[in-house]
Amino acid sequence: MKMTHGRLLRVLASCAFLFWACSAKAQWEIDGTRSAVNFVSIKNNSVAEIHSFASLLGYVSVDGKVQLTISLDSVKTLIDIRDQRMRELLFETATFPAATITAAIDPAVLAAIAKGGTVLTEVPVTLSLHGKERSLTVPMAVVGEGGGRMQVYSLRPVIVNAADFGLDAGVAALQKVAGLQAISTAVPVTFNLAFSSGK
């Protein structure tokens, strides 16, 4: 089918609009190579171990909307069988493959860090995990690094309670299969997220 000049212009205009909309939606994209989300498990009431997730996707839009998606299949504990057990028994990734965090940062904060500033703030976030949603308040530092880069990191650990997300049965299953006396259901979480802008 031959495309008329007017139709071609409309298609090009639509493509330009989609490109603009995508750029506006994600002024800052997460740099997974410089970002980390860590959590601590405590077993037998005294042994603490640090774990992390290797796959993160996310953005901060120009109007301050934040979205972070964590692939739960990417959990890393430095022990392969434990990774597998966490995927299958705790997170049940076949049904719940990801955790999602959404929030909104005041545009005034973004304006301040765009000039290379640092802002300490507390941000209400919504955590969607294992089919449940809960609101948390997260103390964080937002740092403008210049050159279109931004760093966001936790000022102190955020405590996530397994029971709030229906994960307590999974914790009990891990405890049983590993032959442990106890695994804490209160989990400290920290993060260090790097974002880059193409603008």
C-alpha positions, 0 to 999 in steps of 0.5 A: 500500500502506497503511503501518502505524504500526509499519512507519512507526516502523521506517522512521523508525528506519532513516532516523535510524540511517543519518543517525547513521552517515553523521555518525559516519563523516565528522565532518570533511568536506574544504572543496575551496574552501580545499584544495589538492594541488600537485605539481612537474614538472621538465623538461630537468633545470632547469625546475620548474613547479607544478601542482595538482588542482581536485577533492578529496573526503574526510573524517576520521571521529571515530575518525581514519579518513582518506580523500581522493579526487583527481580526476585529470581535474581536473589544472591546469597552466595550459596546456590542451594539457598538461592534456589530455596528462597526462590521456590519456598520463600518468594514463590517466584513462579507466581510472584516474580517481582517486587515493585516499589512506587513513590513520588519525590517532590520536584523541588528535591529534583530541582535541588539535586540537578544543581549538584545538591544533596537532600535528606528526606523521608519518602512514603513508598508503596511496596508490592510483594508476594501479592500484598501491598504495604506503605512504608516511610523510607529515610533517604539521601538524594544526591546530585552528582552532576553530568546527569547522574543522581544517587539515592541511598537509605539513611538507615535500614528499613524493616520489612516484616515477612508476615505483612506480605504473607511470607512467614510461611515461607520463612518457616519452610526455609527454617525447616528445610535448613534444620535451623532453630529460628529465622527472623521474620523482621528483615532489615533492607538497605539500598544504594541506587544510581540513576543516569539521565540522557538529558 
